Amino acid sequence: MGKIIIAGIGPGSKEDITPAVLEAVREADVVVGYKYYFQFVEKYVKEGCECIDTGMKKERERAESTFRLAEQGKTVVVISSGDAGLYGMAPLVYEMAQERGSDIEIEALPGISAFQKAASLLGAPIGHDTCIVSLSDLMTPWEVIERRIKAAAVGDFVTAVYNPKSHGRYWQLYRLQELFLQYRSADTPVGYVRQAGRSDQEVKLATLATFDPEDVDMFTVVLIGNSQSYIRDGKFITPRGYYRKQADGDAKIGQQIMMESFRTIEGELRKKDYPLDHKWALLHAIHTTADFDMENILYTDEDAVASIYNKVVSGELKTIVTDVTMAMSGIRKGALARLGIEAKCYLSDPRVADLAAAEGITRTQAGIRLAVEEHPDALFAFGNAPTALMELCELIRKGKARPAGIIAAPVGFVHVRESKHMVKPFKDIPKIIIEGRKGGSNLAATLCNAVLTFDDAAQLKPGRDL
């Protein structure tokens, strides 16, 4: 009885063929494969070895001839480029053995895959969880392929793309790029290698936004990074986290948990290319509420967080005023002390009750009136009382208040939406708004904390003052 050896010959250079595969080719009675691949092994076959070559799309015929020859008592080596188990002949041979009821011995020898060779040429792009997607729809419906593309993009996998393009398949790679841009940053690194390991090898780098599918053909492997991937000194790198662990090691346990939470949230965001200051506020809002609807309802003026933070750093902003005590209590005392900021709420001021009774207004409205008299240029944060926010808007219109910024997150059903609409026309005041009915003192406080720690945003390192 003969034997079938399914061998991956690597991407195309003799240096990338494993010793085990070379030994199998040297000992083979017959080598079967797609004719293009014989150029890589013909120098190794023994005298008298029969080489049976076939054209493209002749995989079944190739496998059938392999079984017929093995049944004649011959040792037959079936060659595939890269690894024979990855879009190669191995699955077909094993399935055909079941179909034929064959008891011929079958052995699979691994080879270096094209995506591994491409990765080594690009740097270290597959340093973390990686998946592989083929865009060939010859045997897989496009609907299935598209679901897999979306899963890879949403799952933040480094993604290797096989069969990206052919003469008849020109649009699929454009669609993949479109889908990835829905879930990944436009700056996500993309590397692509044509004819990896062969004489006409080409290695190129781009980003998800600048990548041009027209620069790709059927001999190209494309690698798309994850949210942590970067390009430096011409090398595409996806870190596994060794240096992050070292950097996190100095953090207290509470801060470590918060940092890991922020990374988890960032990975699950629907959109990946938010401006840094908006994303920093958004991560705080979601972390506090576990509500990803914040992606839809958090509004920030352009550079609002950065603008308010810069006023803190310059000494222009010295006071934060909140509508209720609970919002004030959630602002981190360590951050206030570190930056020399005072947080105040006037609800407990003995003057509030008298003013509210005399004017026929709510206590929170009265508190804001008193606050504006003493701190007209404060950062005002609202997490409970829409009437207090409306009062501030009226005082701004009268020229009595000139806030350094406004955080508008009152919660409820009466006047809540209207109060948030009222604050938007003040174009010269940086604003952070939780739109609609949602909000709360916890949100107002965490958005204040986002402002006070904005210098930690670029490193995604929250919780310094816990």
SVG drawing of the C-alpha trace seen along z (x, -y; Angstrom):
<svg xmlns="http://www.w3.org/2000/svg" viewBox="-43 -92 61 94">
<polyline fill="none" stroke="black" stroke-width="0.4" points="0.0,0.0 1.3,-3.5 1.2,-6.7 0.0,-10.2 2.0,-13.2 0.4,-16.6 3.2,-19.1 3.2,-22.9 6.2,-24.2 6.2,-27.7 5.6,-31.0 8.1,-30.6 11.8,-30.7 13.9,-27.6 15.0,-29.0 11.3,-28.8 10.8,-25.1 11.0,-23.1 13.6,-20.2 10.7,-17.7 9.1,-18.8 12.4,-18.7 13.0,-15.1 9.5,-14.1 10.0,-15.5 13.4,-13.8 11.8,-10.4 8.6,-10.7 7.8,-8.4 5.4,-11.0 4.9,-14.7 1.5,-16.1 0.7,-19.8 -0.4,-22.9 2.2,-23.3 3.3,-26.8 4.7,-25.4 7.0,-22.8 9.6,-25.4 10.2,-25.6 10.8,-21.9 11.9,-20.4 15.6,-20.6 15.0,-18.4 13.1,-15.4 15.0,-12.2 15.7,-10.6 12.8,-8.8 10.2,-10.7 7.1,-11.4 5.8,-15.0 2.1,-15.4 1.1,-19.0 -2.4,-20.4 -3.8,-23.8 -5.8,-26.1 -9.2,-25.0 -8.2,-21.3 -8.0,-20.4 -10.5,-17.4 -8.7,-15.9 -5.4,-16.4 -6.6,-14.6 -8.2,-11.8 -5.0,-11.1 -3.1,-11.1 -5.3,-8.3 -5.0,-6.3 -1.3,-6.4 -1.1,-5.7 -3.4,-2.7 -0.7,-1.4 1.7,-1.3 3.5,-4.6 4.5,-7.4 2.8,-10.5 3.6,-14.0 0.9,-16.6 2.3,-20.1 0.6,-23.3 2.1,-26.7 2.4,-28.1 0.8,-25.7 -1.2,-22.8 -3.8,-23.0 -4.6,-26.7 -6.6,-27.2 -4.6,-24.2 -5.0,-20.6 -5.1,-19.0 -8.8,-19.3 -9.8,-18.0 -7.5,-15.0 -8.9,-14.0 -12.5,-14.5 -11.9,-12.4 -10.4,-9.6 -13.7,-9.5 -15.7,-9.6 -13.7,-6.7 -13.5,-4.7 -9.8,-4.6 -7.4,-3.3 -4.3,-4.8 -1.9,-6.4 -2.1,-10.2 0.4,-12.6 0.3,-16.4 3.5,-18.4 3.1,-22.0 4.7,-24.9 5.3,-28.5 2.2,-30.3 2.2,-33.4 0.7,-35.5 3.6,-34.5 6.2,-35.3 4.5,-38.6 4.3,-39.4 8.1,-38.8 8.8,-41.2 6.5,-43.9 7.9,-43.7 5.7,-42.2 2.1,-42.8 0.7,-39.5 1.9,-39.9 -1.6,-39.4 -4.9,-37.6 -5.1,-37.2 -7.6,-35.8 -7.5,-35.0 -10.2,-35.7 -10.3,-34.7 -12.2,-36.9 -12.6,-34.1 -16.3,-33.4 -15.8,-30.4 -16.9,-28.0 -18.1,-30.3 -21.1,-32.7 -20.2,-36.4 -22.9,-36.8 -20.9,-34.4 -17.6,-36.1 -19.0,-39.5 -20.3,-38.3 -16.8,-37.0 -15.2,-40.3 -17.5,-42.2 -16.7,-39.8 -13.0,-40.3 -13.4,-44.1 -15.7,-44.2 -13.5,-41.7 -10.4,-43.9 -8.5,-41.0 -5.3,-41.6 -6.7,-40.3 -4.8,-38.6 -6.6,-38.8 -6.0,-36.0 -7.2,-36.0 -7.9,-39.8 -8.4,-40.3 -8.4,-38.7 -9.3,-39.7 -12.9,-38.9 -13.1,-39.8 -12.4,-43.5 -14.8,-44.9 -14.6,-42.7 -11.4,-44.3 -13.1,-47.7 -16.0,-46.3 -13.7,-44.9 -12.0,-48.3 -15.4,-50.0 -16.6,-47.6 -13.4,-47.9 -13.6,-51.7 -17.0,-51.4 -15.3,-49.8 -11.6,-50.8 -9.7,-54.0 -8.7,-55.4 -5.1,-55.4 -5.1,-51.6 -1.9,-50.2 -2.2,-48.1 0.7,-46.2 0.7,-44.2 3.2,-42.0 3.2,-40.8 5.0,-37.6 6.4,-37.1 9.7,-35.3 10.0,-35.4 12.3,-37.3 9.7,-40.0 8.7,-40.6 7.1,-43.9 6.5,-45.1 4.3,-48.2 2.8,-50.0 -0.3,-52.2 -3.2,-53.0 -6.8,-51.9 -7.7,-55.2 -4.9,-55.5 -4.7,-51.9 -5.5,-51.6 -7.0,-48.2 -5.9,-48.9 -2.3,-48.3 -3.1,-44.6 -3.3,-41.5 -4.0,-37.8 -0.4,-37.2 -0.7,-39.7 -1.4,-39.1 -2.9,-42.0 -2.5,-42.5 -4.7,-44.9 -3.7,-45.8 -5.8,-46.0 -6.5,-49.1 -3.1,-48.8 -1.0,-48.4 1.3,-51.1 4.0,-51.9 7.4,-53.1 10.6,-53.4 9.1,-51.6 8.0,-48.6 4.4,-47.5 4.1,-46.4 1.2,-44.9 2.2,-44.9 1.2,-42.0 1.3,-44.1 4.6,-43.5 5.5,-47.2 2.0,-48.1 2.1,-45.7 5.4,-47.3 3.9,-50.8 0.7,-49.7 2.8,-48.1 3.2,-51.4 -0.5,-52.0 -2.6,-51.2 -5.1,-48.3 -8.1,-50.7 -6.3,-52.6 -5.3,-49.3 -8.9,-48.2 -10.0,-51.5 -7.3,-51.4 -8.3,-47.9 -12.0,-49.0 -11.2,-51.9 -9.3,-49.6 -12.3,-47.3 -14.6,-50.2 -12.4,-51.6 -12.3,-48.2 -16.1,-48.0 -16.7,-51.5 -18.7,-51.5 -16.6,-54.3 -12.8,-54.3 -11.7,-57.7 -13.2,-60.1 -11.1,-63.2 -9.1,-62.6 -10.9,-65.0 -14.3,-63.8 -13.2,-60.1 -11.8,-60.9 -15.1,-62.3 -17.0,-59.4 -14.9,-56.7 -15.6,-58.3 -19.3,-58.5 -19.6,-54.9 -17.4,-53.7 -19.7,-55.4 -22.9,-54.2 -22.0,-51.0 -24.3,-52.5 -22.9,-52.5 -25.8,-54.7 -23.5,-57.5 -21.9,-57.1 -25.1,-58.5 -26.0,-61.1 -22.7,-62.6 -22.2,-66.0 -19.1,-68.0 -18.1,-71.3 -15.0,-70.9 -12.0,-70.8 -14.3,-71.5 -12.5,-69.2 -9.1,-70.4 -10.2,-74.0 -11.6,-73.8 -8.5,-71.8 -6.2,-74.5 -8.1,-77.1 -7.3,-75.0 -3.6,-74.8 -3.3,-78.5 -5.0,-79.4 -7.9,-81.1 -10.4,-78.4 -10.3,-78.2 -13.8,-77.0 -16.3,-74.3 -19.9,-74.9 -22.4,-72.0 -26.2,-72.1 -26.5,-69.5 -24.2,-68.2 -24.1,-64.7 -22.4,-65.9 -19.9,-67.8 -19.1,-64.8 -18.2,-62.7 -15.4,-65.1 -12.1,-63.6 -10.6,-65.4 -7.1,-64.4 -7.5,-66.0 -8.9,-69.2 -6.1,-69.4 -3.4,-68.7 -4.7,-71.4 -5.7,-74.0 -9.4,-73.9 -12.3,-74.4 -15.6,-72.6 -18.7,-74.2 -22.4,-73.6 -24.7,-76.4 -27.6,-74.2 -26.5,-74.1 -25.9,-77.9 -28.3,-79.4 -29.1,-82.2 -30.6,-79.8 -33.9,-79.0 -34.7,-82.7 -33.9,-83.6 -36.0,-80.7 -39.0,-81.7 -38.7,-85.4 -38.4,-84.9 -40.7,-81.9 -38.0,-79.8 -36.4,-76.4 -33.6,-76.0 -31.2,-74.9 -32.1,-78.0 -31.4,-80.2 -28.1,-78.4 -27.0,-79.1 -27.9,-82.8 -25.7,-83.0 -22.9,-81.1 -22.9,-83.5 -22.6,-86.5 -19.5,-85.1 -18.0,-82.9 -19.4,-84.1 -16.5,-82.5 -16.6,-79.1 -17.1,-75.7 -20.8,-74.9 -21.8,-71.3 -25.4,-70.1 -26.5,-66.5 -29.9,-66.8 -31.8,-70.1 -32.8,-71.4 -34.2,-74.5 -30.8,-75.4 -29.3,-75.0 -32.1,-77.2 -31.3,-79.8 -27.7,-79.9 -28.7,-80.3 -30.8,-83.3 -28.0,-84.8 -25.6,-84.4 -28.0,-86.1 -28.2,-89.0 -24.4,-89.3 -24.1,-88.3 -22.4,-84.9 -19.5,-84.1 -18.7,-80.4 -15.3,-78.8 -17.4,-75.9 -20.7,-74.1 -21.4,-70.4 -25.1,-69.9 -26.3,-66.5 -29.6,-67.0 -31.8,-63.9 -35.5,-63.5 -38.7,-64.2 -39.7,-67.8 -37.8,-70.6 -34.7,-68.3 -34.4,-68.3 -35.3,-72.0 -32.7,-73.0 -30.0,-71.3 -31.3,-72.9 -31.1,-76.3 -27.4,-76.0 -26.3,-75.1 -26.5,-78.6 -23.7,-79.9 -21.0,-79.4 -18.2,-81.0 -18.6,-78.7 -17.2,-75.2 -20.0,-72.7 -20.3,-69.0 -23.9,-67.8 -25.7,-64.5 -28.5,-65.0 -32.1,-63.8 -33.5,-62.7 -30.5,-60.8 -28.0,-62.3 -27.3,-62.3 -25.0,-63.6 -22.6,-60.7 -22.3,-61.8 -21.8,-65.4 -19.0,-64.4 -17.3,-62.0 -17.2,-64.6 -15.6,-67.0 -13.0,-64.3 -12.4,-63.9 -11.6,-67.5 -9.3,-67.5 -7.3,-64.5 -7.2,-65.4 -3.4,-65.2 -3.7,-61.4 -5.9,-60.9 -3.2,-60.3 -1.8,-57.4 -5.3,-56.1 -4.3,-56.1 -7.3,-57.2 -7.7,-57.0 -4.5,-58.8 -6.3,-60.5 -8.3,-57.5"/>
</svg>
